[in-house]
Amino acid sequence: MPEDALKESKVAAAAAANVVSTCDFFSGRWVFDNVSNPLYEEAHCSFMKPDYACQKYGRKDVRYQFWKWKPHDCQLPRFNGKKLLEKIRGKRVVFVGDSLNRNQWTSLLCLIESSLHHSSNKSVVRNQNLFVFNATEYNATIEFYWSPLLVESNTDDPYNHSIRNEIILRISSIEKHARQWTHADILIFDTFMWWVKLNMTLLWGSFGSPDAIYKVVEKSPRLYEMCLNTWSDWLEININRTKTKLFFMSLSPYHYK
C-alpha cells in the first residue's frame, strides 16, 4: 500500500475508533438485517444445549436472528470473537443469575466459537453451580453462575430447580454464592422472573435444620428490594470498583410459552 494511502487508512481508523468510543450505545433502535446476520448458526454451536435450541424443537419463525442493535450516533463494528478475547486476555468474566443470563452466556460462547478456528483450545467445565468457558491461548474465562434469586434458596440447583409450590429463601444469606464471584474482572447480574412466579417462604437458619424458622409471606416488591440490599451490601464490602466492572440487568419480558 502506498505511504499516503496507508496514512489515510490509519487516520480513518483512528477517527472511526474515536466515534465509537464517544458513542452512546444505549441510545438507538433495533433494525432488521438479513444480509450480515445471523452471526452464528444454532446447529453449528457446540455449546448449545438441546433445551436452548429453538430451531431443533420446531420453531418456524427464525427472523429473530436478523435483528441487530443500531446506535443513533455511530455504526457498531461487526462482532469479532477474537477481538473480544484479546480485550479480556488474562481476565475473568462472570454472568450471575437465572436462565436469561445463562442464555446470554451461551449465546456469547456461540458468537466467539464462530470466530475461532476449529482447532482452538477451548472448553467448558462445570463445578456445581459454576460453568467455566476457558480460552486457553488467551488465558481468559467467561463463566456462568446459576443463582436465580442471588441469595440462597431452594432453587439453587442448576438443573433440578423446578419448584411447584413455593420458593424458600434465606433473604440475608448470599455468601455461599458470592464467594464464587470474587476476583472477577467483569460481573453481569440478573434476577427478576423468579420473584413473580410463586409464593415465598422466608427461612431463618439452615436448610434442613430442626431449629430453622419459616414464615410464609406474600409476593411483594419489598422482598425483591431486600434481596438487592443484601446483594449490594456484599458488593460494597467485597468488590474493588477500580478493578471490577459491574452490570445489572433488570426487568425483562416474560419468556415462557
Phi and psi restraints in degrees (value plus and minus 20) as a CYANA .aco file:
   2 PRO   PHI     -76.6   -36.6
   2 PRO   PSI     131.4   171.4
   3 GLU   PHI     -79.6   -39.6
   3 GLU   PSI     -62.4   -22.4
   4 ASP   PHI     -83.4   -43.4
   4 ASP   PSI     -62.1   -22.1
   5 ALA   PHI     -85.3   -45.3
   5 ALA   PSI     -57.2   -17.2
   6 LEU   PHI     -84.4   -44.4
   6 LEU   PSI     -62.0   -22.0
   7 LYS   PHI     -82.6   -42.6
   7 LYS   PSI     -63.8   -23.8
   8 GLU   PHI     -82.3   -42.3
   8 GLU   PSI     -58.6   -18.6
   9 SER   PHI     -84.6   -44.6
   9 SER   PSI     -61.8   -21.8
  10 LYS   PHI     -86.2   -46.2
  10 LYS   PSI     -60.0   -20.0
  11 VAL   PHI     -83.8   -43.8
  11 VAL   PSI     -63.7   -23.7
  12 ALA   PHI     -83.6   -43.6
  12 ALA   PSI     -61.0   -21.0
  13 ALA   PHI     -84.8   -44.8
  13 ALA   PSI     -61.3   -21.3
  14 ALA   PHI     -85.0   -45.0
  14 ALA   PSI     -60.3   -20.3
  15 ALA   PHI     -84.4   -44.4
  15 ALA   PSI     -62.2   -22.2
  16 ALA   PHI     -83.7   -43.7
  16 ALA   PSI     -61.6   -21.6
  17 ALA   PHI     -83.2   -43.2
  17 ALA   PSI     -57.3   -17.3
  18 ASN   PHI     -87.4   -47.4
  18 ASN   PSI     -59.2   -19.2
  19 VAL   PHI     -82.8   -42.8
  19 VAL   PSI     -65.5   -25.5
  20 VAL   PHI     -84.2   -44.2
  20 VAL   PSI     -60.0   -20.0
  21 SER   PHI     -87.3   -47.3
  21 SER   PSI     -44.9    -4.9
  22 THR   PHI    -122.9   -82.9
  22 THR   PSI     -18.2    21.8
  23 CYS   PHI     -97.9   -57.9
  23 CYS   PSI     123.0   163.0
  24 ASP   PHI    -108.3   -68.3
  24 ASP   PSI      79.2   119.2
  25 PHE   PHI     -89.7   -49.7
  25 PHE   PSI     -36.5     3.5
  26 PHE   PHI    -105.4   -65.4
  26 PHE   PSI     -29.6    10.4
  27 SER   PHI    -125.2   -85.2
  27 SER   PSI      86.8   126.8
  28 GLY   PHI    -197.3  -157.3
  28 GLY   PSI    -178.8  -138.8
  29 ARG   PHI    -173.6  -133.6
  29 ARG   PSI     143.0   183.0
  30 TRP   PHI    -105.9   -65.9
  30 TRP   PSI     112.1   152.1
  31 VAL   PHI    -145.1  -105.1
  31 VAL   PSI     129.8   169.8
  32 PHE   PHI    -108.2   -68.2
  32 PHE   PSI     109.1   149.1
  33 ASP   PHI    -161.5  -121.5
  33 ASP   PSI      77.2   117.2
  34 ASN   PHI    -119.6   -79.6
  34 ASN   PSI      -2.0    38.0
  35 VAL   PHI    -120.3   -80.3
  35 VAL   PSI     -74.1   -34.1
  36 SER   PHI    -115.2   -75.2
  36 SER   PSI     -29.8    10.2
  37 ASN   PHI    -128.0   -88.0
  37 ASN   PSI     139.3   179.3
  38 PRO   PHI    -100.3   -60.3
  38 PRO   PSI     142.0   182.0
  39 LEU   PHI    -101.7   -61.7
  39 LEU   PSI     -37.5     2.5
  40 TYR   PHI    -174.1  -134.1
  40 TYR   PSI     137.8   177.8
  41 GLU   PHI    -121.1   -81.1
  41 GLU   PSI     110.7   150.7
  42 GLU   PHI     -71.9   -31.9
  42 GLU   PSI     -64.7   -24.7
  43 ALA   PHI     -87.9   -47.9
  43 ALA   PSI     -39.0     1.0
  44 HIS   PHI    -118.3   -78.3
  44 HIS   PSI     -17.2    22.8
  45 CYS   PHI    -116.9   -76.9
  45 CYS   PSI      97.2   137.2
  46 SER   PHI     -93.3   -53.3
  46 SER   PSI     -32.3     7.7
  47 PHE   PHI    -114.7   -74.7
  47 PHE   PSI     -25.1    14.9
  48 MET   PHI     -99.1   -59.1
  48 MET   PSI      93.2   133.2
  49 LYS   PHI     -99.0   -59.0
  49 LYS   PSI     132.6   172.6
  50 PRO   PHI     -74.1   -34.1
  50 PRO   PSI     -58.5   -18.5
  51 ASP   PHI     -97.0   -57.0
  51 ASP   PSI     -20.9    19.1
  52 TYR   PHI    -132.2   -92.2
  52 TYR   PSI     -18.9    21.1
  53 ALA   PHI    -112.9   -72.9
  53 ALA   PSI      75.7   115.7
  54 CYS   PHI     -81.0   -41.0
  54 CYS   PSI     -67.3   -27.3
  55 GLN   PHI     -88.6   -48.6
  55 GLN   PSI     -55.3   -15.3
  56 LYS   PHI     -80.5   -40.5
  56 LYS   PSI     -51.7   -11.7
  57 TYR   PHI    -116.7   -76.7
  57 TYR   PSI      -2.7    37.3
  58 GLY   PHI      79.8   119.8
  58 GLY   PSI     -10.0    30.0
  59 ARG   PHI     -85.5   -45.5
  59 ARG   PSI     103.6   143.6
  60 LYS   PHI    -108.1   -68.1
  60 LYS   PSI     -58.1   -18.1
  61 ASP   PHI    -101.4   -61.4
  61 ASP   PSI      86.2   126.2
  62 VAL   PHI    -127.5   -87.5
  62 VAL   PSI      -7.0    33.0
  63 ARG   PHI     -87.0   -47.0
  63 ARG   PSI     -38.7     1.3
  64 TYR   PHI     -79.8   -39.8
  64 TYR   PSI     -43.0    -3.0
  65 GLN   PHI     -91.7   -51.7
  65 GLN   PSI     -36.5     3.5
  66 PHE   PHI    -119.9   -79.9
  66 PHE   PSI     -15.2    24.8
  67 TRP   PHI    -110.7   -70.7
  67 TRP   PSI     119.2   159.2
  68 LYS   PHI    -158.5  -118.5
  68 LYS   PSI     136.9   176.9
  69 TRP   PHI    -106.6   -66.6
  69 TRP   PSI     109.7   149.7
  70 LYS   PHI    -144.5  -104.5
  70 LYS   PSI      90.7   130.7
  71 PRO   PHI     -82.6   -42.6
  71 PRO   PSI     132.9   172.9
  72 HIS   PHI     -89.2   -49.2
  72 HIS   PSI     -53.5   -13.5
  73 ASP   PHI    -125.8   -85.8
  73 ASP   PSI     -17.6    22.4
  74 CYS   PHI    -179.9  -139.9
  74 CYS   PSI     149.9   189.9
  75 GLN   PHI    -127.8   -87.8
  75 GLN   PSI      96.5   136.5
  76 LEU   PHI     -89.0   -49.0
  76 LEU   PSI     115.1   155.1
  77 PRO   PHI     -88.0   -48.0
  77 PRO   PSI     134.0   174.0
  78 ARG   PHI     -83.4   -43.4
  78 ARG   PSI     120.7   160.7
  79 PHE   PHI     -79.2   -39.2
  79 PHE   PSI     116.4   156.4
  80 ASN   PHI    -153.4  -113.4
  80 ASN   PSI      90.8   130.8
  81 GLY   PHI     -81.8   -41.8
  81 GLY   PSI     -56.9   -16.9
  82 LYS   PHI     -85.2   -45.2
  82 LYS   PSI     -60.7   -20.7
  83 LYS   PHI     -85.9   -45.9
  83 LYS   PSI     -58.1   -18.1
  84 LEU   PHI     -82.7   -42.7
  84 LEU   PSI     -66.9   -26.9
  85 LEU   PHI     -82.9   -42.9
  85 LEU   PSI     -53.9   -13.9
  86 GLU   PHI     -85.6   -45.6
  86 GLU   PSI     -59.0   -19.0
  87 LYS   PHI     -87.5   -47.5
  87 LYS   PSI     -51.0   -11.0
  88 ILE   PHI    -124.5   -84.5
  88 ILE   PSI      -0.8    39.2
  89 ARG   PHI     -73.5   -33.5
  89 ARG   PSI     110.8   150.8
  90 GLY   PHI      53.6    93.6
  90 GLY   PSI      -7.6    32.4
  91 LYS   PHI    -138.3   -98.3
  91 LYS   PSI     149.3   189.3
  92 ARG   PHI    -145.4  -105.4
  92 ARG   PSI      99.3   139.3
  93 VAL   PHI    -129.5   -89.5
  93 VAL   PSI     110.3   150.3
  94 VAL   PHI    -149.8  -109.8
  94 VAL   PSI     102.4   142.4
  95 PHE   PHI    -110.8   -70.8
  95 PHE   PSI     114.7   154.7
  96 VAL   PHI    -150.4  -110.4
  96 VAL   PSI     112.9   152.9
  97 GLY   PHI     128.4   168.4
  97 GLY   PSI    -159.9  -119.9
  98 ASP   PHI    -127.9   -87.9
  98 ASP   PSI    -176.4  -136.4
  99 SER   PHI     -85.5   -45.5
  99 SER   PSI     -44.5    -4.5
 100 LEU   PHI     -84.5   -44.5
 100 LEU   PSI     -65.9   -25.9
 101 ASN   PHI     -91.1   -51.1
 101 ASN   PSI     -50.1   -10.1
 102 ARG   PHI     -85.8   -45.8
 102 ARG   PSI     -59.0   -19.0
 103 ASN   PHI     -80.9   -40.9
 103 ASN   PSI     -64.4   -24.4
 104 GLN   PHI     -81.1   -41.1
 104 GLN   PSI     -63.6   -23.6
 105 TRP   PHI     -82.8   -42.8
 105 TRP   PSI     -68.6   -28.6
 106 THR   PHI     -81.5   -41.5
 106 THR   PSI     -65.0   -25.0
 107 SER   PHI     -81.7   -41.7
 107 SER   PSI     -60.1   -20.1
 108 LEU   PHI     -83.7   -43.7
 108 LEU   PSI     -60.4   -20.4
 109 LEU   PHI     -83.5   -43.5
 109 LEU   PSI     -59.1   -19.1
 110 CYS   PHI     -84.4   -44.4
 110 CYS   PSI     -61.1   -21.1
 111 LEU   PHI     -81.5   -41.5
 111 LEU   PSI     -64.4   -24.4
 112 ILE   PHI     -85.6   -45.6
 112 ILE   PSI     -64.7   -24.7
 113 GLU   PHI     -80.1   -40.1
 113 GLU   PSI     -55.4   -15.4
 114 SER   PHI     -86.9   -46.9
 114 SER   PSI     -37.6     2.4
 115 SER   PHI    -117.2   -77.2
 115 SER   PSI     -31.7     8.3
 116 LEU   PHI    -119.4   -79.4
 116 LEU   PSI     135.1   175.1
 117 HIS   PHI     -89.8   -49.8
 117 HIS   PSI     126.2   166.2
 118 HIS   PHI     -81.3   -41.3
 118 HIS   PSI     -41.1    -1.1
 119 SER   PHI    -109.7   -69.7
 119 SER   PSI     -19.5    20.5
 120 SER   PHI     -79.9   -39.9
 120 SER   PSI     122.7   162.7
 121 ASN   PHI    -102.4   -62.4
 121 ASN   PSI      80.2   120.2
 122 LYS   PHI    -162.3  -122.3
 122 LYS   PSI     129.7   169.7
 123 SER   PHI    -179.1  -139.1
 123 SER   PSI     142.2   182.2
 124 VAL   PHI    -144.8  -104.8
 124 VAL   PSI     106.9   146.9
 125 VAL   PHI    -142.2  -102.2
 125 VAL   PSI     117.3   157.3
 126 ARG   PHI    -124.6   -84.6
 126 ARG   PSI     115.2   155.2
 127 ASN   PHI    -150.4  -110.4
 127 ASN   PSI      71.1   111.1
 128 GLN   PHI      37.3    77.3
 128 GLN   PSI    -135.1   -95.1
 129 ASN   PHI    -100.5   -60.5
 129 ASN   PSI     -28.4    11.6
 130 LEU   PHI    -122.5   -82.5
 130 LEU   PSI     106.7   146.7
 131 PHE   PHI    -133.7   -93.7
 131 PHE   PSI     103.8   143.8
 132 VAL   PHI    -139.5   -99.5
 132 VAL   PSI      96.9   136.9
 133 PHE   PHI    -110.3   -70.3
 133 PHE   PSI     106.3   146.3
 134 ASN   PHI    -139.0   -99.0
 134 ASN   PSI      98.3   138.3
 135 ALA   PHI    -119.9   -79.9
 135 ALA   PSI      74.0   114.0
 136 THR   PHI     -78.2   -38.2
 136 THR   PSI     -64.6   -24.6
 137 GLU   PHI     -88.8   -48.8
 137 GLU   PSI     -35.7     4.3
 138 TYR   PHI    -125.1   -85.1
 138 TYR   PSI     -23.4    16.6
 139 ASN   PHI      31.7    71.7
 139 ASN   PSI      22.7    62.7
 140 ALA   PHI    -147.2  -107.2
 140 ALA   PSI     125.8   165.8
 141 THR   PHI    -146.4  -106.4
 141 THR   PSI     122.6   162.6
 142 ILE   PHI    -143.1  -103.1
 142 ILE   PSI      97.4   137.4
 143 GLU   PHI    -141.6  -101.6
 143 GLU   PSI     137.8   177.8
 144 PHE   PHI    -149.5  -109.5
 144 PHE   PSI     112.0   152.0
 145 TYR   PHI    -139.4   -99.4
 145 TYR   PSI      99.3   139.3
 146 TRP   PHI     -97.5   -57.5
 146 TRP   PSI      95.3   135.3
 147 SER   PHI    -179.2  -139.2
 147 SER   PSI      58.2    98.2
 148 PRO   PHI     -82.3   -42.3
 148 PRO   PSI     -44.7    -4.7
 149 LEU   PHI    -130.2   -90.2
 149 LEU   PSI     -16.5    23.5
 150 LEU   PHI      47.9    87.9
 150 LEU   PSI     -70.2   -30.2
 151 VAL   PHI    -101.6   -61.6
 151 VAL   PSI     149.8   189.8
 152 GLU   PHI     -87.9   -47.9
 152 GLU   PSI     121.9   161.9
 153 SER   PHI    -179.9  -139.9
 153 SER   PSI     156.9   196.9
 154 ASN   PHI    -104.7   -64.7
 154 ASN   PSI      -5.6    34.4
 155 THR   PHI    -130.0   -90.0
 155 THR   PSI      -3.4    36.6
 156 ASP   PHI    -101.2   -61.2
 156 ASP   PSI     -33.1     6.9
 157 ASP   PHI     -90.6   -50.6
 157 ASP   PSI     106.5   146.5
 158 PRO   PHI     -85.9   -45.9
 158 PRO   PSI     -35.6     4.4
 159 TYR   PHI    -139.0   -99.0
 159 TYR   PSI     -65.4   -25.4
 160 ASN   PHI    -119.5   -79.5
 160 ASN   PSI      53.9    93.9
 161 HIS   PHI    -145.2  -105.2
 161 HIS   PSI      -3.5    36.5
 162 SER   PHI     -96.8   -56.8
 162 SER   PSI      91.8   131.8
 163 ILE   PHI    -128.3   -88.3
 163 ILE   PSI      99.0   139.0
 164 ARG   PHI    -110.5   -70.5
 164 ARG   PSI     -49.8    -9.8
 165 ASN   PHI    -124.2   -84.2
 165 ASN   PSI     -80.9   -40.9
 166 GLU   PHI    -170.7  -130.7
 166 GLU   PSI     133.3   173.3
 167 ILE   PHI    -117.2   -77.2
 167 ILE   PSI     109.3   149.3
 168 ILE   PHI    -128.1   -88.1
 168 ILE   PSI     105.8   145.8
 169 LEU   PHI    -157.8  -117.8
 169 LEU   PSI     131.0   171.0
 170 ARG   PHI    -121.8   -81.8
 170 ARG   PSI      73.8   113.8
 171 ILE   PHI     -83.7   -43.7
 171 ILE   PSI     -42.5    -2.5
 172 SER   PHI    -127.3   -87.3
 172 SER   PSI     -13.5    26.5
 173 SER   PHI    -130.8   -90.8
 173 SER   PSI      97.0   137.0
 174 ILE   PHI    -154.0  -114.0
 174 ILE   PSI     -32.9     7.1
 175 GLU   PHI     -80.2   -40.2
 175 GLU   PSI     -57.6   -17.6
 176 LYS   PHI     -74.2   -34.2
 176 LYS   PSI     -62.0   -22.0
 177 HIS   PHI    -101.9   -61.9
 177 HIS   PSI     -65.6   -25.6
 178 ALA   PHI     -85.2   -45.2
 178 ALA   PSI     -45.6    -5.6
 179 ARG   PHI     -83.1   -43.1
 179 ARG   PSI     -39.3     0.7
 180 GLN   PHI    -103.0   -63.0
 180 GLN   PSI     -29.6    10.4
 181 TRP   PHI    -118.3   -78.3
 181 TRP   PSI     -33.8     6.2
 182 THR   PHI     -83.5   -43.5
 182 THR   PSI     133.9   173.9
 183 HIS   PHI      48.9    88.9
 183 HIS   PSI      -7.7    32.3
 184 ALA   PHI     -99.3   -59.3
 184 ALA   PSI     129.7   169.7
 185 ASP   PHI    -111.2   -71.2
 185 ASP   PSI     -50.3   -10.3
 186 ILE   PHI    -157.2  -117.2
 186 ILE   PSI     107.1   147.1
 187 LEU   PHI    -140.2  -100.2
 187 LEU   PSI     107.0   147.0
 188 ILE   PHI    -140.5  -100.5
 188 ILE   PSI      94.2   134.2
 189 PHE   PHI    -127.7   -87.7
 189 PHE   PSI     130.9   170.9
 190 ASP   PHI    -171.3  -131.3
 190 ASP   PSI     124.8   164.8
 191 THR   PHI    -185.0  -145.0
 191 THR   PSI     110.9   150.9
 192 PHE   PHI    -190.1  -150.1
 192 PHE   PSI     -73.6   -33.6
 193 MET   PHI     -76.5   -36.5
 193 MET   PSI     -55.8   -15.8
 194 TRP   PHI     -89.7   -49.7
 194 TRP   PSI     -39.0     1.0
 195 TRP   PHI     -98.3   -58.3
 195 TRP   PSI     -31.2     8.8
 196 VAL   PHI    -136.8   -96.8
 196 VAL   PSI     -12.2    27.8
 197 LYS   PHI    -107.5   -67.5
 197 LYS   PSI     -70.4   -30.4
 198 LEU   PHI    -154.5  -114.5
 198 LEU   PSI     152.4   192.4
 199 ASN   PHI     -85.6   -45.6
 199 ASN   PSI     135.6   175.6
 200 MET   PHI    -136.4   -96.4
 200 MET   PSI     124.1   164.1
 201 THR   PHI    -146.2  -106.2
 201 THR   PSI     104.6   144.6
 202 LEU   PHI    -105.1   -65.1
 202 LEU   PSI     120.6   160.6
 203 LEU   PHI    -141.0  -101.0
 203 LEU   PSI     107.5   147.5
 204 TRP   PHI    -130.6   -90.6
 204 TRP   PSI     100.2   140.2
 205 GLY   PHI      93.9   133.9
 205 GLY   PSI    -187.3  -147.3
 206 SER   PHI    -120.7   -80.7
 206 SER   PSI     133.2   173.2
 207 PHE   PHI     -81.1   -41.1
 207 PHE   PSI     110.4   150.4
 208 GLY   PHI      64.8   104.8
 208 GLY   PSI     -25.0    15.0
 209 SER   PHI     -96.9   -56.9
 209 SER   PSI     115.3   155.3
 210 PRO   PHI     -87.9   -47.9
 210 PRO   PSI     -38.1     1.9
 211 ASP   PHI    -114.9   -74.9
 211 ASP   PSI     -18.0    22.0
 212 ALA   PHI     -86.7   -46.7
 212 ALA   PSI     127.8   167.8
 213 ILE   PHI    -132.8   -92.8
 213 ILE   PSI     109.4   149.4
 214 TYR   PHI    -136.2   -96.2
 214 TYR   PSI     122.8   162.8
 215 LYS   PHI    -161.9  -121.9
 215 LYS   PSI      99.3   139.3
 216 VAL   PHI     -96.2   -56.2
 216 VAL   PSI     111.5   151.5
 217 VAL   PHI    -151.3  -111.3
 217 VAL   PSI     134.7   174.7
 218 GLU   PHI     -96.9   -56.9
 218 GLU   PSI     129.9   169.9
 219 LYS   PHI     -83.4   -43.4
 219 LYS   PSI     113.4   153.4
 220 SER   PHI    -179.8  -139.8
 220 SER   PSI     136.0   176.0
 221 PRO   PHI     -79.1   -39.1
 221 PRO   PSI     -43.8    -3.8
 222 ARG   PHI     -82.6   -42.6
 222 ARG   PSI     -58.0   -18.0
 223 LEU   PHI     -82.9   -42.9
 223 LEU   PSI     -64.5   -24.5
 224 TYR   PHI     -80.3   -40.3
 224 TYR   PSI     -62.4   -22.4
 225 GLU   PHI     -82.9   -42.9
 225 GLU   PSI     -61.7   -21.7
 226 MET   PHI     -82.4   -42.4
 226 MET   PSI     -61.3   -21.3
 227 CYS   PHI     -80.8   -40.8
 227 CYS   PSI     -67.7   -27.7
 228 LEU   PHI     -85.5   -45.5
 228 LEU   PSI     -50.4   -10.4
 229 ASN   PHI     -86.3   -46.3
 229 ASN   PSI     -63.1   -23.1
 230 THR   PHI     -80.5   -40.5
 230 THR   PSI     -65.3   -25.3
 231 TRP   PHI     -82.9   -42.9
 231 TRP   PSI     -68.7   -28.7
 232 SER   PHI     -88.6   -48.6
 232 SER   PSI     -53.5   -13.5
 233 ASP   PHI     -83.4   -43.4
 233 ASP   PSI     -61.3   -21.3
 234 TRP   PHI     -84.0   -44.0
 234 TRP   PSI     -63.4   -23.4
 235 LEU   PHI     -80.4   -40.4
 235 LEU   PSI     -62.6   -22.6
 236 GLU   PHI     -80.3   -40.3
 236 GLU   PSI     -56.9   -16.9
 237 ILE   PHI    -105.8   -65.8
 237 ILE   PSI     -55.5   -15.5
 238 ASN   PHI    -128.1   -88.1
 238 ASN   PSI     -34.2     5.8
 239 ILE   PHI    -128.0   -88.0
 239 ILE   PSI     110.1   150.1
 240 ASN   PHI    -104.9   -64.9
 240 ASN   PSI      88.2   128.2
 241 ARG   PHI     -87.4   -47.4
 241 ARG   PSI     -39.7     0.3
 242 THR   PHI     -99.1   -59.1
 242 THR   PSI     -35.5     4.5
 243 LYS   PHI    -127.0   -87.0
 243 LYS   PSI     -59.6   -19.6
 244 THR   PHI    -127.9   -87.9
 244 THR   PSI     110.9   150.9
 245 LYS   PHI    -112.1   -72.1
 245 LYS   PSI     116.2   156.2
 246 LEU   PHI    -136.0   -96.0
 246 LEU   PSI     118.0   158.0
 247 PHE   PHI    -154.9  -114.9
 247 PHE   PSI     124.3   164.3
 248 PHE   PHI    -154.7  -114.7
 248 PHE   PSI     106.2   146.2
 249 MET   PHI    -118.5   -78.5
 249 MET   PSI     103.7   143.7
 250 SER   PHI    -112.7   -72.7
 250 SER   PSI    -166.3  -126.3
 251 LEU   PHI     -71.2   -31.2
 251 LEU   PSI     113.3   153.3
 252 SER   PHI    -143.9  -103.9
 252 SER   PSI     144.3   184.3
 253 PRO   PHI     -82.5   -42.5
 253 PRO   PSI     129.7   169.7
 254 TYR   PHI     -85.3   -45.3
 254 TYR   PSI     107.1   147.1
 255 HIS   PHI    -138.2   -98.2
 255 HIS   PSI       1.4    41.4
 256 TYR   PHI    -122.7   -82.7
 256 TYR   PSI     126.6   166.6
